[in-house]
Amino acid sequence: MTYPGPPPVTALTSTDLVVRPGDFLTVVGPSGSGKSTLLNVIGLLDEPTSGTFLLDGVDTGPLRDADRTVLRGRRIGFVFQAFHLLRHRTAWENVALAMLYGGQDRDLREERAREALRRVGLGHRLDALPSTLSGGERQRVAIARALVSRPSLLLCDEPTGSLDSATAAAVLDLLAELHSDGMTIVLITHDPSVAARGNRTVTIRDGVLSEPGGAVGQGER
């Protein structure tokens, strides 16, 4: 992935990375290593300048922007360090808004939102406003929002970066539960102890990916 200059900057070198269904892949690296670029490529936010990226077998290269947006909305759930919750919307409303452009009616959106919140342990906080929630609860709402469209991939960018250690551990336990239920997860972090919670870890430094024990992979997800 190269950004135009002058001079051009290569943020991510050519690599083969396979994320298999059911993986919990963690990507660890320092600031400026290329983590954000990798996340943007995997999340269909940026189009790579060369190579091929397959998402669930779909070659994303030839897709129009509108088609990439639809594919992203259906296949990928995002969890960020900042919770990005609307202050004046309840927990279930924040989650339901993720389905607003999917064509579902309000009753279905509400039902699915409440189901997602119960899945992350917030069935008792459905009508709470973000200002009344703890940091850990707000991140759980954000995770529920990422899950409500039933994606095949959960993409997490420093999801514990704004949390204290005990709350961070609880969020990581939740992600581990989701992984045990079959969710495919890619988690970006600078913290080796967080990275250790995955079942696979790759390191990124100066735009180069490496995996202990050999090559990163044989193809692309």
C-alpha positions as a printed Julia matrix, in Angstrom:
221×3 Matrix{Float64}:
   0.0     0.0    0.0
   1.69    3.19  -1.21
   0.46    6.72  -0.62
   1.32    9.33  -3.25
   4.02   11.88  -2.49
   6.2    13.54  -3.16
   7.88   11.38  -2.17
   5.59    8.3   -2.26
   5.32    6.52   1.08
   4.99    2.75   1.29
   2.95    2.09   4.44
   2.4    -1.64   3.88
   4.67   -3.89   1.85
   3.5    -6.7   -0.39
   2.47   -9.67   1.74
   0.33  -12.79   1.74
  -1.94  -12.94   4.77
  -4.59  -15.6    5.34
  -7.31  -15.1    7.94
  -9.19  -18.37   8.2
 -12.8   -18.69   9.39
 -12.74  -19.0   13.18
  -9.32  -17.36  13.61
  -8.6   -14.92  16.41
  -5.72  -13.09  14.76
  -3.94  -10.34  16.66
  -1.67   -7.84  14.92
   0.89   -6.14  17.15
   3.24   -3.31  16.34
   4.37    0.13  17.53
   2.87    3.44  16.45
   3.64    4.19  12.82
   4.26    0.55  11.95
   1.42    0.27   9.43
  -1.33   -1.12  11.67
  -3.87    1.51  10.65
  -3.15    0.96   6.97
  -3.6    -2.79   7.37
  -6.88   -2.22   9.21
  -8.13    0.12   6.5
  -7.32   -2.4    3.78
  -8.92   -5.34   5.6
 -11.93   -3.19   6.47
 -12.44   -2.07   2.85
 -11.88    1.53   3.88
  -8.82    1.89   1.61
  -8.2     0.12  -1.68
  -4.7    -1.37  -1.96
  -2.49    0.12  -4.64
  -1.42   -3.34  -5.83
  -2.25   -7.0   -5.28
  -5.53   -8.77  -4.6
  -7.71   -8.74  -1.51
 -10.36  -11.44  -1.12
 -13.09  -11.15   1.51
 -15.01  -14.4    1.98
 -13.9   -15.38  -1.51
 -15.02  -12.11  -3.12
 -12.33  -10.27  -5.1
 -12.79   -6.73  -3.83
 -10.54   -5.08  -6.42
 -13.08   -4.69  -9.27
 -15.9    -3.54  -6.98
 -17.4    -0.07  -7.28
 -17.38    2.13  -4.18
 -21.09    1.47  -3.58
 -20.56   -2.29  -3.8
 -17.59   -2.11  -1.41
 -19.78   -0.2    1.04
 -22.5    -2.85   0.88
 -19.99   -5.68   1.29
 -18.36   -3.92   4.23
 -21.71   -3.35   5.91
 -22.75   -6.97   5.55
 -19.48   -8.79   6.23
 -17.44   -6.65   8.64
 -18.15   -5.36  12.13
 -15.89   -2.61  13.52
 -14.88   -1.98  17.13
 -12.68    1.06  17.81
 -10.79    2.46  20.79
 -13.25    5.37  20.91
 -16.79    4.1   21.39
 -18.46    6.51  18.92
 -21.84    6.3   20.66
 -24.51    8.96  20.18
 -24.99   10.7   23.53
 -28.74   11.19  23.32
 -29.57    7.69  22.08
 -30.15    4.69  24.33
 -27.95    1.62  24.16
 -30.4    -0.27  21.96
 -30.93    2.76  19.71
 -27.17    3.12  19.18
 -26.97   -0.53  18.18
 -30.09   -0.43  15.98
 -28.76    2.55  14.03
 -26.11    0.26  12.55
 -28.92   -1.42  10.6
 -30.6     1.78   9.46
 -29.5     1.47   5.84
 -30.17   -2.25   5.57
 -33.84   -1.88   4.72
 -35.16   -3.64   7.85
 -38.2    -2.2    9.56
 -37.96   -0.59  12.99
 -39.37   -3.57  14.91
 -36.77   -5.93  13.44
 -33.96   -3.46  14.1
 -35.06   -3.11  17.71
 -35.37   -6.87  18.18
 -31.93   -7.54  16.69
 -30.36   -4.7   18.71
 -31.76   -5.99  21.97
 -30.6    -9.51  21.09
 -27.06   -8.25  20.39
 -26.95   -6.35  23.69
 -28.1    -9.41  25.6
 -25.33  -11.38  23.88
 -22.69   -9.03  25.32
 -24.22   -9.1   28.79
 -26.14   -5.83  28.69
 -29.71   -7.09  28.66
 -30.32   -5.05  31.81
 -29.02   -1.8   30.26
 -31.02   -1.65  27.04
 -32.53    1.77  27.71
 -29.48    3.37  29.33
 -27.87    6.47  27.83
 -24.09    6.38  27.2
 -23.51    8.98  29.94
 -24.83    6.49  32.51
 -22.63    3.61  31.32
 -19.14    2.72  32.46
 -16.29    2.59  29.94
 -16.52   -1.18  29.77
 -20.27   -1.05  29.23
 -19.89    1.51  26.45
 -17.37   -0.73  24.72
 -19.82   -3.63  25.05
 -22.47   -1.5   23.36
 -19.97   -0.79  20.59
 -19.29   -4.53  20.24
 -23.03   -5.22  20.11
 -23.34   -2.6   17.37
 -20.59   -4.39  15.44
 -22.37   -7.73  15.83
 -25.93   -6.67  15.05
 -25.57   -7.12  11.29
 -24.18  -10.63  11.88
 -20.85  -10.09  10.1
 -18.39  -12.82   9.21
 -15.43  -10.77  10.49
 -15.04   -8.63  13.6
 -12.28   -6.05  13.15
 -11.07   -4.47  16.39
  -8.74   -1.46  16.52
  -7.15   -1.04  19.97
 -10.48   -1.96  21.65
  -9.0    -1.79  25.16
  -6.87    1.33  24.66
  -9.21    3.61  26.63
  -9.94    1.16  29.45
  -8.33    0.36  32.79
  -6.68   -3.04  33.12
  -9.58   -4.81  34.86
 -12.17   -3.5   32.39
  -9.86   -4.29  29.47
  -9.54   -7.87  30.68
 -13.35   -8.18  30.83
 -13.67   -6.9   27.24
 -11.0    -9.33  26.06
 -12.84  -12.14  27.85
 -15.96  -11.17  25.91
 -14.05  -11.26  22.61
 -12.71  -14.69  23.57
 -16.28  -15.88  24.18
 -17.36  -14.58  20.78
 -14.4   -16.37  19.21
 -15.39  -19.59  21.0
 -18.84  -19.19  19.45
 -17.22  -19.16  15.99
 -16.64  -15.46  15.29
 -13.59  -14.61  13.19
 -11.69  -11.76  14.84
  -8.78   -9.57  13.78
  -7.53   -7.36  16.61
  -5.0    -4.56  16.1
  -2.95   -3.56  19.15
   0.38   -2.13  20.31
   0.21   -4.18  23.54
   1.88   -7.63  23.47
  -0.22   -8.8   26.44
  -3.41   -8.02  24.5
  -1.98   -9.67  21.39
  -1.35  -12.83  23.41
  -5.11  -13.34  23.8
  -5.44  -14.39  20.16
  -4.8   -17.86  18.8
  -2.45  -16.39  16.15
  -0.28  -13.3   16.28
   1.5   -11.45  13.5
   3.89   -8.57  14.03
   4.05   -5.48  11.85
   7.01   -3.13  11.76
   7.81   -0.57   9.07
   4.96   -1.97   6.99
   6.32   -5.53   7.03
   4.22   -8.38   8.46
   5.84  -11.43  10.03
   4.53  -14.43  11.93
   6.54  -16.58  14.36
   7.48  -19.87  12.78
   7.64  -18.74   9.16
   5.74  -16.95   6.43
   2.63  -14.96   7.18
   0.45  -17.0    4.86
  -0.18  -18.48   1.46
  -2.88  -16.17   0.15
  -5.4   -13.57   1.22
  -8.7   -13.63   3.04
